[in-house]
Amino acid sequence: MKILTTILFVIVGLLIVALIAAIFIKKEYSVEREIIINKPKDSVYSYIKYLKNQDNFSKWAKMDPNAKKEYTGIDGTVGFKASWDSEKKDVGKGEQTIAAMVNNESIDYNIHFIKPFEGFSTAYLTVEPEANNQTKVRWGFNGKMKYPMNLMLLCMNMDKMIGDDLQVGLTNLKAILEK
């Protein structure tokens, strides 16, 4: 009985230490990737401003081509919303809304994840001209994990996990636009 009590106290003690540590651990993360596309800025922006086009280049959209999708509003304008619902746990259920746009410069998105875990994030795509009719495209993702779930940020490399997916999407985008 004394051994069980000691084990229980150790487990409770570790849990308390973890919960206290979570107070001081960062809760936010940001990830960004970029690529150069051999097209003028206005033609790149004209393609990426349509949220439905992410289905053609985003790794996440391609993870379940059979996901149920719904669209609300006018694509390429602030307020347009794309919703998805998938049986695949890695895809889940959620919605992405165009939150702000600066013509030929940037698009900001609000993302609401519903399943398998509820969460909110923001993302953005920006374009800027480079030499010789080339365009630098940046794709970024910002998220926040609530206390005490932020403890997982100690074990998860969000830059690698999300960044690799962003890079795949940008590489796909480059291939589509440079055809």
Backbone as a printed PyTorch tensor [residue, N CA C, xyz], in Angstrom:
tensor([[[  0.8180,  -1.1990,   0.0000],
         [  0.0000,   0.0000,   0.0000],
         [  0.8600,   1.2610,   0.0000]],

        [[  1.9880,   1.2090,   0.7540],
         [  2.8650,   2.3660,   0.8340],
         [  3.4890,   2.6680,  -0.5320]],

        [[  3.7930,   1.6320,  -1.3060],
         [  4.3820,   1.8230,  -2.6400],
         [  3.3650,   2.4930,  -3.5560]],

        [[  2.1010,   2.0540,  -3.5100],
         [  1.0610,   2.6640,  -4.3370],
         [  0.8500,   4.1350,  -3.9740]],

        [[  0.8870,   4.4330,  -2.7010],
         [  0.7240,   5.8190,  -2.2580],
         [  1.8890,   6.6720,  -2.7530]],

        [[  3.0870,   6.1480,  -2.6760],
         [  4.2640,   6.8690,  -3.1530],
         [  4.1690,   7.1140,  -4.6620]],

        [[  3.7850,   6.0950,  -5.4080],
         [  3.6300,   6.2330,  -6.8690],
         [  2.5670,   7.2810,  -7.1800]],

        [[  1.4670,   7.2460,  -6.4770],
         [  0.3930,   8.2160,  -6.6860],
         [  0.8870,   9.6420,  -6.4060]],

        [[  1.6330,   9.8360,  -5.3090],
         [  2.1680,  11.1600,  -4.9860],
         [  3.1580,  11.6320,  -6.0550]],

        [[  3.9700,  10.7200,  -6.5610],
         [  4.9250,  11.0860,  -7.6190],
         [  4.1740,  11.5160,  -8.8740]],

        [[  3.1460,  10.7630,  -9.2610],
         [  2.3600,  11.0990, -10.4580],
         [  1.6700,  12.4450, -10.2800]],

        [[  1.0370,  12.6590,  -9.1430],
         [  0.3650,  13.9340,  -8.8700],
         [  1.3870,  15.0700,  -8.8560]],

        [[  2.5400,  14.8340,  -8.2680],
         [  3.5970,  15.8440,  -8.2340],
         [  4.0750,  16.2100,  -9.6290]],

        [[  4.2810,  15.2160, -10.4800],
         [  4.6950,  15.4800, -11.8590],
         [  3.6240,  16.2470, -12.6220]],

        [[  2.3830,  15.8980, -12.3760],
         [  1.2780,  16.5960, -13.0320],
         [  1.2380,  18.0650, -12.5950]],

        [[  1.4200,  18.3090, -11.3360],
         [  1.4210,  19.6840, -10.8260],
         [  2.5920,  20.4710, -11.4200]],

        [[  3.7720,  19.8540, -11.4720],
         [  4.9390,  20.5280, -12.0630],
         [  4.6630,  20.8500, -13.5340]],

        [[  4.0780,  19.9100, -14.2700],
         [  3.7680,  20.1290, -15.6910],
         [  2.7720,  21.2770, -15.8580]],

        [[  1.7440,  21.3100, -15.0220],
         [  0.7480,  22.3760, -15.1200],
         [  1.3430,  23.7410, -14.7660]],

        [[  2.2350,  23.7760, -13.8230],
         [  2.9050,  25.0380, -13.4810],
         [  3.8270,  25.4510, -14.6310]],

        [[  4.5560,  24.5050, -15.1950],
         [  5.4560,  24.8110, -16.3130],
         [  4.6770,  25.3590, -17.5020]],

        [[  3.4870,  24.8220, -17.7400],
         [  2.6790,  25.2560, -18.8840],
         [  2.3080,  26.7340, -18.7960]],

        [[  2.2720,  27.2710, -17.6080],
         [  1.9790,  28.7000, -17.4330],
         [  3.0640,  29.5390, -18.1160]],

        [[  4.2980,  29.0560, -18.0880],
         [  5.4370,  29.8310, -18.5750],
         [  5.8730,  29.4630, -19.9960]],

        [[  5.2610,  28.4550, -20.5720],
         [  5.6220,  28.0060, -21.9220],
         [  4.8150,  28.8090, -22.9360]],

        [[  5.4640,  29.1480, -24.0500],
         [  4.7790,  29.9290, -25.0820],
         [  3.5100,  29.2190, -25.5410]],

        [[  2.5620,  30.0030, -25.9510],
         [  1.2830,  29.4700, -26.4050],
         [  1.0950,  29.6920, -27.9060]],

        [[  1.8750,  30.5950, -28.4840],
         [  1.7300,  30.9350, -29.8980],
         [  2.8650,  30.3250, -30.7100]],

        [[  2.5760,  30.1090, -31.9950],
         [  3.6170,  29.6790, -32.9230],
         [  3.3350,  30.3190, -34.2770]],

        [[  4.4010,  30.5350, -35.0300],
         [  4.2980,  31.1060, -36.3720],
         [  5.2160,  30.3220, -37.2980]],

        [[  4.7190,  30.0710, -38.4950],
         [  5.4810,  29.3240, -39.4860],
         [  5.3130,  30.0420, -40.8210]],

        [[  6.4000,  30.1700, -41.5730],
         [  6.3190,  30.8100, -42.8780],
         [  7.2780,  30.1280, -43.8410]],

        [[  6.8490,  30.0050, -45.0890],
         [  7.6870,  29.5000, -46.1690],
         [  7.5050,  30.4140, -47.3670]],

        [[  8.4850,  30.3860, -48.2740],
         [  8.3970,  31.2240, -49.4650],
         [  8.9720,  30.4920, -50.6690]],

        [[  8.6000,  30.9800, -51.8460],
         [  9.0820,  30.4060, -53.0980],
         [  9.0730,  31.5070, -54.1560]],

        [[  9.9250,  31.3740, -55.1420],
         [  9.9500,  32.2940, -56.2740],
         [  9.2260,  31.6140, -57.4400]],

        [[  8.2630,  32.3240, -57.9990],
         [  7.4910,  31.8180, -59.1390],
         [  7.8180,  32.6860, -60.3490]],

        [[  8.0910,  32.0430, -61.4590],
         [  8.4610,  32.7380, -62.6880],
         [  7.2280,  33.2370, -63.4330]],

        [[  6.5380,  34.1410, -62.7890],
         [  5.3570,  34.8130, -63.3450],
         [  5.2780,  36.1910, -62.7210]],

        [[  4.6710,  37.1530, -63.4290],
         [  4.5050,  38.4880, -62.8280],
         [  3.5760,  38.4470, -61.6200]],

        [[  3.7940,  39.3840, -60.7140],
         [  3.0480,  39.4560, -59.4500],
         [  1.5380,  39.4790, -59.6670]],

        [[  1.0460,  40.2670, -60.6190],
         [ -0.4050,  40.3760, -60.7920],
         [ -1.0290,  39.0710, -61.2590]],

        [[ -0.3110,  38.2860, -62.0640],
         [ -0.9060,  37.0130, -62.4990],
         [ -0.8910,  35.9850, -61.3630]],

        [[  0.1480,  36.0280, -60.5160],
         [  0.1900,  35.1290, -59.3540],
         [ -0.9390,  35.4950, -58.3920]],

        [[ -1.0730,  36.7890, -58.0970],
         [ -2.1180,  37.2280, -57.1750],
         [ -3.5090,  36.9010, -57.7230]],

        [[ -3.6880,  37.0640, -59.0240],
         [ -4.9870,  36.7710, -59.6430],
         [ -5.3900,  35.3160, -59.4490]],

        [[ -4.4230,  34.4370, -59.2950],
         [ -4.7240,  33.0200, -59.0630],
         [ -4.9540,  32.7400, -57.5760]],

        [[ -4.0530,  33.2340, -56.7300],
         [ -4.1450,  32.8650, -55.3070],
         [ -5.2560,  33.5810, -54.5650]],

        [[ -5.7940,  34.6560, -55.1200],
         [ -6.8510,  35.3770, -54.3990],
         [ -8.1330,  34.5480, -54.3010]],

        [[ -8.2760,  33.5460, -55.1440],
         [ -9.4460,  32.6700, -55.0960],
         [ -9.1630,  31.5070, -54.1420]],

        [[ -9.8720,  31.4820, -53.0530],
         [ -9.6830,  30.4490, -52.0320],
         [ -9.9170,  29.0510, -52.5880]],

        [[-10.8540,  28.9040, -53.5170],
         [-11.1040,  27.5860, -54.1140],
         [ -9.8560,  27.0410, -54.8100]],

        [[ -8.9890,  27.9040, -55.2980],
         [ -7.7730,  27.4410, -55.9720],
         [ -6.8110,  26.7330, -55.0290]],

        [[ -6.9650,  26.9320, -53.7230],
         [ -6.1110,  26.1990, -52.7860],
         [ -6.3450,  24.6980, -52.8980]],

        [[ -7.5310,  24.2980, -53.3630],
         [ -7.7910,  22.8730, -53.5750],
         [ -6.8180,  22.2820, -54.5930]],

        [[ -6.2610,  23.1140, -55.4700],
         [ -5.3470,  22.6510, -56.5040],
         [ -3.9010,  22.5500, -56.0420]],

        [[ -3.5300,  23.2930, -54.9820],
         [ -2.1140,  23.2780, -54.5860],
         [ -1.8490,  22.9590, -53.1200]],

        [[ -2.8060,  23.1540, -52.2410],
         [ -2.5870,  22.9180, -50.8150],
         [ -2.4760,  21.4250, -50.5140]],

        [[ -1.4330,  21.0640, -49.7810],
         [ -1.2790,  19.6630, -49.3740],
         [ -2.4690,  19.2160, -48.5340]],

        [[ -2.9480,  20.1100, -47.6860],
         [ -4.0510,  19.7520, -46.7910],
         [ -5.3200,  19.4580, -47.5800]],

        [[ -5.6010,  20.2430, -48.6200],
         [ -6.8010,  20.0210, -49.4340],
         [ -6.7010,  18.7070, -50.1930]],

        [[ -5.4830,  18.3090, -50.5520],
         [ -5.2820,  17.0930, -51.3350],
         [ -5.2700,  15.8290, -50.4680]],

        [[ -5.2370,  15.9870, -49.1500],
         [ -5.1710,  14.8180, -48.2650],
         [ -6.4470,  13.9790, -48.3180]],

        [[ -7.5640,  14.6030, -48.6490],
         [ -8.8150,  13.8620, -48.8080],
         [ -9.6430,  14.5000, -49.9180]],

        [[ -9.4380,  14.0260, -51.1530],
         [-10.1960,  14.5920, -52.2730],
         [-11.7040,  14.3430, -52.1510]],

        [[-12.0980,  13.4200, -51.2700],
         [-13.5240,  13.1030, -51.0930],
         [-14.1750,  13.8710, -49.9510]],

        [[-13.4340,  14.7750, -49.3390],
         [-14.0150,  15.5710, -48.2510],
         [-15.1860,  16.3790, -48.7910]],

        [[-16.2280,  16.5000, -47.9730],
         [-17.3750,  17.3330, -48.3560],
         [-16.9550,  18.7950, -48.2230]],

        [[-17.2140,  19.5620, -49.2800],
         [-16.8460,  20.9810, -49.2600],
         [-18.0590,  21.8300, -49.5580]],

        [[-18.1060,  22.9450, -48.8590],
         [-19.1630,  23.9370, -49.0860],
         [-18.5110,  25.3090, -49.1520]],

        [[-19.1070,  26.1710, -49.9670],
         [-18.5800,  27.5130, -50.1420],
         [-19.7010,  28.5130, -49.9120]],

        [[-19.3550,  29.6220, -49.2510],
         [-20.3210,  30.6620, -48.9710],
         [-19.7270,  32.0120, -49.3770]],

        [[-20.4850,  32.7680, -50.1540],
         [-20.0340,  34.0930, -50.5580],
         [-19.4530,  34.0930, -51.9550]],

        [[-18.7470,  35.1580, -52.2580],
         [-18.1390,  35.3410, -53.5810],
         [-16.6400,  35.1280, -53.4400]],

        [[-16.1340,  34.0760, -54.1070],
         [-14.7070,  33.7590, -54.0100],
         [-13.8630,  34.9400, -54.4910]],

        [[-12.7520,  35.1450, -53.8270],
         [-11.8570,  36.2360, -54.1780],
         [-12.2300,  37.5520, -53.5170]],

        [[-13.1750,  37.4870, -52.5460],
         [-13.5740,  38.6880, -51.8280],
         [-13.5720,  38.4060, -50.3220]],

        [[-13.4290,  39.4710, -49.5450],
         [-13.4510,  39.3360, -48.0910],
         [-14.8020,  38.7540, -47.6650]],

        [[-14.7490,  37.7820, -46.7790],
         [-15.9530,  37.1340, -46.2790],
         [-16.2330,  35.7880, -46.9250]],

        [[-15.5810,  35.4890, -48.0460],
         [-15.8000,  34.1870, -48.6780],
         [-15.3180,  33.0930, -47.7350]],

        [[-16.1370,  32.0440, -47.5850],
         [-15.8090,  30.9700, -46.6540],
         [-15.8290,  29.6210, -47.3600]],

        [[-14.7850,  28.8360, -47.1340],
         [-14.7060,  27.4600, -47.6220],
         [-14.7390,  26.5490, -46.3940]],

        [[-15.6820,  25.6000, -46.4030],
         [-15.8020,  24.6520, -45.2930],
         [-15.4810,  23.2590, -45.7970]],

        [[-14.9250,  22.4430, -44.9230],
         [-14.6380,  21.0620, -45.2880],
         [-15.0420,  20.1490, -44.1500]],

        [[-15.3580,  18.8990, -44.5230],
         [-15.7180,  17.8790, -43.5490],
         [-15.2210,  16.5520, -44.0840]],

        [[-14.3120,  15.9260, -43.3590],
         [-13.6840,  14.6900, -43.8120],
         [-13.7710,  13.6270, -42.7330]],

        [[-13.8670,  12.3980, -43.1820],
         [-13.8230,  11.2610, -42.2540],
         [-12.3860,  11.0070, -41.7920]],

        [[-11.4060,  11.5180, -42.5410],
         [-10.0030,  11.3150, -42.1840],
         [ -9.6370,  12.2320, -41.0250]],

        [[ -9.0810,  11.6360, -39.9890],
         [ -8.7440,  12.3860, -38.7770],
         [ -7.7190,  13.4900, -39.0470]],

        [[ -6.7810,  13.2450, -39.9760],
         [ -5.7630,  14.2510, -40.2860],
         [ -6.3390,  15.4700, -40.9860]],

        [[ -7.5390,  15.3320, -41.5470],
         [ -8.1760,  16.4360, -42.2680],
         [ -9.2530,  17.0670, -41.3980]],

        [[-10.0930,  16.2430, -40.8240],
         [-11.1120,  16.7150, -39.8910],
         [-12.1780,  17.5860, -40.5150]],

        [[-12.6430,  18.5230, -39.7100],
         [-13.7120,  19.4270, -40.1340],
         [-13.3070,  20.8410, -39.7500]],

        [[-13.6180,  21.7860, -40.6380],
         [-13.2920,  23.1640, -40.3240],
         [-13.7430,  24.1120, -41.4080]],

        [[-13.3210,  25.3510, -41.2660],
         [-13.6680,  26.3730, -42.2510],
         [-12.5750,  27.4280, -42.3080]],

        [[-12.3960,  27.9740, -43.5020],
         [-11.4070,  29.0180, -43.7370],
         [-12.1100,  30.1800, -44.4150]],

        [[-11.8970,  31.3760, -43.8920],
         [-12.5720,  32.5750, -44.3960],
         [-11.5390,  33.6180, -44.7990]],

        [[-11.7810,  34.2610, -45.9440],
         [-10.9210,  35.3760, -46.3340],
         [-11.2560,  36.5420, -45.4020]],

        [[-10.2600,  36.9610, -44.6240],
         [-10.4670,  37.9990, -43.6090],
         [-10.0990,  39.3920, -44.1110]],

        [[ -9.0870,  39.4730, -44.9610],
         [ -8.6440,  40.7760, -45.4780],
         [ -7.8590,  40.5530, -46.7540]],

        [[ -7.8920,  41.5670, -47.6120],
         [ -7.1530,  41.4990, -48.8710],
         [ -6.5820,  42.8840, -49.1840]],

        [[ -5.3450,  42.8850, -49.6710],
         [ -4.7530,  44.0890, -50.2340],
         [ -4.4140,  43.7190, -51.6700]],

        [[ -5.0970,  44.3410, -52.6210],
         [ -4.9720,  43.9650, -54.0240],
         [ -3.5120,  43.8910, -54.4700]],

        [[ -3.1820,  42.7730, -55.0890],
         [ -1.8350,  42.5010, -55.6020],
         [ -0.7500,  42.5030, -54.5290]],

        [[ -1.1430,  42.2940, -53.2620],
         [ -0.1450,  42.2400, -52.1920],
         [ -0.3590,  41.0730, -51.2220]],

        [[ -1.5890,  40.9500, -50.6600],
         [ -1.7580,  39.9470, -49.6040],
         [ -3.2090,  39.5240, -49.4320]],

        [[ -3.3490,  38.3410, -48.8490],
         [ -4.6540,  37.8070, -48.4680],
         [ -4.4860,  37.2250, -47.0660]],

        [[ -5.3670,  37.5950, -46.1430],
         [ -5.3490,  37.0660, -44.7830],
         [ -6.5600,  36.1670, -44.5910]],

        [[ -6.3540,  35.0900, -43.8440],
         [ -7.4090,  34.0990, -43.6230],
         [ -7.6080,  33.8550, -42.1310]],

        [[ -8.8460,  33.5900, -41.7650],
         [ -9.1710,  33.0630, -40.4370],
         [ -9.5450,  31.6100, -40.6330]],

        [[ -8.9610,  30.7480, -39.8130],
         [ -9.2240,  29.3130, -39.9200],
         [ -9.8220,  28.8340, -38.6040]],

        [[-10.9270,  28.1180, -38.7210],
         [-11.5960,  27.5500, -37.5490],
         [-11.5830,  26.0310, -37.7140]],

        [[-10.8070,  25.3640, -36.8880],
         [-10.7800,  23.9070, -36.8850],
         [-11.8720,  23.4350, -35.9290]],

        [[-12.6790,  22.4960, -36.3830],
         [-13.7860,  22.0150, -35.5660],
         [-13.5100,  20.6060, -35.0380]],

        [[-13.0620,  19.7120, -35.9330],
         [-12.7130,  18.3400, -35.5490],
         [-11.3520,  18.0140, -36.1300]],

        [[-10.5460,  17.2020, -35.5250],
         [-10.7940,  16.4520, -34.3050],
         [-10.6630,  17.2940, -33.0410]],

        [[-10.0420,  18.4810, -33.1420],
         [ -9.9290,  19.3750, -31.9980],
         [-10.3320,  20.7690, -32.4380]],

        [[-11.0220,  21.4830, -31.5720],
         [-11.4000,  22.8480, -31.9120],
         [-10.1960,  23.7670, -31.7240]],

        [[-10.0540,  24.6890, -32.6660],
         [ -8.9720,  25.6480, -32.5820],
         [ -9.1490,  26.7380, -33.6170]],

        [[ -8.4420,  27.8260, -33.4090],
         [ -8.4990,  28.9570, -34.3250],
         [ -7.0730,  29.3370, -34.7000]],

        [[ -6.8760,  29.6480, -35.9630],
         [ -5.5770,  30.0780, -36.4510],
         [ -5.7840,  31.1430, -37.5110]],

        [[ -4.6960,  31.7870, -37.8640],
         [ -4.7220,  32.7110, -38.9900],
         [ -3.6510,  32.2630, -39.9730]],

        [[ -3.8470,  32.6510, -41.2210],
         [ -2.8700,  32.3360, -42.2630],
         [ -2.8380,  33.5100, -43.2310]],

        [[ -1.8290,  33.5190, -44.0750],
         [ -1.7390,  34.5850, -45.0660],
         [ -0.9230,  34.1080, -46.2690]],

        [[ -1.1910,  34.7400, -47.3890],
         [ -0.3860,  34.6040, -48.5970],
         [ -0.0160,  36.0150, -49.0260]],

        [[  1.2600,  36.2200, -49.3090],
         [  1.6900,  37.5250, -49.8060],
         [  2.4650,  37.3450, -51.1000]],

        [[  2.4530,  38.3830, -51.9200],
         [  3.2320,  38.3710, -53.1580],
         [  4.0440,  39.6620, -53.2270]],

        [[  5.2580,  39.5380, -53.7300],
         [  6.0610,  40.7320, -53.9710],
         [  6.9140,  40.4900, -55.2110]],

        [[  7.1050,  41.5440, -55.9900],
         [  7.8370,  41.3740, -57.2510],
         [  9.3150,  41.0960, -57.0150]],

        [[  9.8680,  40.2870, -57.8870],
         [ 11.3050,  40.0380, -57.9370],
         [ 11.7540,  40.4430, -59.3440]],

        [[ 12.9980,  40.3120, -59.6300],
         [ 13.5260,  40.6870, -60.9540],
         [ 12.9670,  39.7710, -62.0510]],

        [[ 12.9740,  40.2650, -63.2660],
         [ 12.6350,  39.4720, -64.4580],
         [ 11.2530,  38.8290, -64.3990]],

        [[ 10.2440,  39.5940, -64.0160],
         [  8.8730,  39.0860, -63.9500],
         [  8.7230,  37.8620, -63.0520]],

        [[  9.4650,  37.8320, -61.9950],
         [  9.3270,  36.7750, -61.0020],
         [  8.5870,  37.3370, -59.7960]],

        [[  7.9860,  36.4270, -59.0280],
         [  7.2300,  36.8330, -57.8430],
         [  7.6180,  35.9660, -56.6580]],

        [[  7.8810,  36.6090, -55.5270],
         [  8.1140,  35.8790, -54.2810],
         [  6.7610,  35.7140, -53.5980]],

        [[  6.4030,  34.4760, -53.3250],
         [  5.1570,  34.1700, -52.6200],
         [  5.5240,  33.6550, -51.2330]],

        [[  4.9130,  34.2550, -50.2260],
         [  5.0850,  33.8000, -48.8450],
         [  3.7540,  33.2560, -48.3510]],

        [[  3.8460,  32.0970, -47.6940],
         [  2.6570,  31.5000, -47.1050],
         [  2.9590,  31.3110, -45.6300]],

        [[  2.1450,  31.9030, -44.7850],
         [  2.3840,  31.8220, -43.3550],
         [  1.1720,  31.3370, -42.5870]],

        [[  1.4320,  30.8300, -41.4070],
         [  0.4120,  30.2350, -40.5570],
         [  0.7390,  30.6090, -39.1240]],

        [[ -0.2370,  31.1310, -38.4060],
         [ -0.0640,  31.5020, -37.0010],
         [ -1.1210,  30.7960, -36.1680]],

        [[ -0.6780,  30.2150, -35.0680],
         [ -1.6250,  29.5000, -34.2220],
         [ -1.3550,  29.7420, -32.7570]],

        [[ -2.2790,  29.2830, -31.9700],
         [ -2.1770,  29.4350, -30.5210],
         [ -2.7650,  28.1820, -29.8860]],

        [[ -2.0950,  27.6870, -28.8760],
         [ -2.5980,  26.5390, -28.1200],
         [ -2.9440,  27.0210, -26.7170]],

        [[ -4.1320,  26.6990, -26.2850],
         [ -4.5840,  27.1220, -24.9580],
         [ -3.8570,  26.3410, -23.8680]],

        [[ -3.8010,  26.9630, -22.6950],
         [ -3.2730,  26.3050, -21.5040],
         [ -4.2150,  25.1740, -21.1210]],

        [[ -3.7850,  24.0170, -20.7600],
         [ -2.4300,  23.4900, -20.6380],
         [ -1.9680,  22.7210, -21.8950]],

        [[ -2.7730,  22.7930, -22.9620],
         [ -2.4060,  22.0800, -24.1870],
         [ -1.1040,  22.6060, -24.7780]],

        [[ -0.7150,  23.8310, -24.4130],
         [  0.5280,  24.3950, -24.9180],
         [  1.7500,  23.5800, -24.4980]],

        [[  1.5910,  22.6870, -23.5400],
         [  2.6810,  21.7800, -23.1660],
         [  3.1400,  20.9630, -24.3720]],

        [[  2.2170,  20.6760, -25.2890],
         [  2.5660,  19.8840, -26.4700],
         [  3.5760,  20.5980, -27.3510]],

        [[  3.6520,  21.9410, -27.2550],
         [  4.6250,  22.6780, -28.0720],
         [  6.0610,  22.3150, -27.7070]],

        [[  6.2670,  21.7670, -26.5110],
         [  7.6010,  21.3110, -26.1270],
         [  8.0170,  20.0780, -26.9260]],

        [[  7.0470,  19.2760, -27.3220],
         [  7.3310,  18.0090, -28.0080],
         [  7.1240,  18.0910, -29.5120]],

        [[  6.4520,  19.1090, -29.9790],
         [  6.1000,  19.2000, -31.3900],
         [  6.9020,  20.3110, -32.0620]],

        [[  7.4790,  20.0050, -33.1980],
         [  8.1770,  21.0120, -33.9730],
         [  7.1960,  21.5630, -35.0010]],

        [[  6.4530,  22.5870, -34.6090],
         [  5.4080,  23.1390, -35.4800],
         [  6.0110,  23.7040, -36.7660]],

        [[  7.2250,  24.2690, -36.6710],
         [  7.8490,  24.8140, -37.8650],
         [  8.0760,  23.7200, -38.9000]],

        [[  8.5090,  22.5730, -38.4600],
         [  8.7370,  21.4730, -39.3980],
         [  7.4130,  20.8720, -39.8560]],

        [[  6.5230,  20.5920, -38.9080],
         [  5.2570,  19.9390, -39.2570],
         [  4.4470,  20.7750, -40.2530]],

        [[  4.1870,  22.0060, -39.9020],
         [  3.3680,  22.8690, -40.7550],
         [  4.1940,  23.4130, -41.9100]],

        [[  5.4420,  23.7610, -41.6360],
         [  6.3000,  24.3350, -42.6660],
         [  6.5130,  23.4030, -43.8480]],

        [[  6.6950,  22.1180, -43.5810],
         [  6.8660,  21.1620, -44.6800],
         [  5.6180,  21.1170, -45.5510]],

        [[  4.4360,  21.1780, -44.9260],
         [  3.1790,  21.1720, -45.6860],
         [  3.0170,  22.4590, -46.4960]],

        [[  3.3980,  23.5870, -45.9120],
         [  3.3410,  24.8470, -46.6470],
         [  4.2690,  24.7940, -47.8610]],

        [[  5.4660,  24.2340, -47.6680],
         [  6.4300,  24.1710, -48.7740],
         [  5.9110,  23.2760, -49.8950]],

        [[  5.2860,  22.1640, -49.5530],
         [  4.6850,  21.3020, -50.5780],
         [  3.6340,  22.0850, -51.3580]],

        [[  2.8060,  22.8290, -50.6490],
         [  1.7820,  23.6350, -51.3080],
         [  2.3780,  24.6840, -52.2300]],

        [[  3.4280,  25.3510, -51.7760],
         [  4.0710,  26.3710, -52.6120],
         [  4.7310,  25.7460, -53.8440]],

        [[  5.3270,  24.5870, -53.6660],
         [  5.9290,  23.8860, -54.8110],
         [  4.8510,  23.4900, -55.8120]],

        [[  3.7150,  23.0210, -55.3160],
         [  2.5800,  22.6910, -56.2000],
         [  2.0830,  23.9460, -56.9290]],

        [[  1.9900,  25.0630, -56.1900],
         [  1.5410,  26.3190, -56.7840],
         [  2.4850,  26.7580, -57.9050]],

        [[  3.7660,  26.6700, -57.6580],
         [  4.7670,  27.0380, -58.6690],
         [  4.5830,  26.1910, -59.9290]],

        [[  4.4050,  24.8740, -59.7410],
         [  4.2330,  23.9830, -60.8970],
         [  2.9840,  24.3540, -61.7030]],

        [[  1.8970,  24.6720, -61.0190],
         [  0.6440,  25.0420, -61.6950],
         [  0.8220,  26.3420, -62.4760]],

        [[  1.3970,  27.3440, -61.8520],
         [  1.4900,  28.6570, -62.4690],
         [  2.5580,  28.7630, -63.5520]],

        [[  3.5610,  27.8970, -63.4850],
         [  4.6110,  27.9500, -64.4920],
         [  4.3790,  27.0160, -65.6760]],

        [[  3.2290,  26.3420, -65.7190],
         [  2.9230,  25.4590, -66.8500],
         [  2.8630,  26.2330, -68.1370]]])
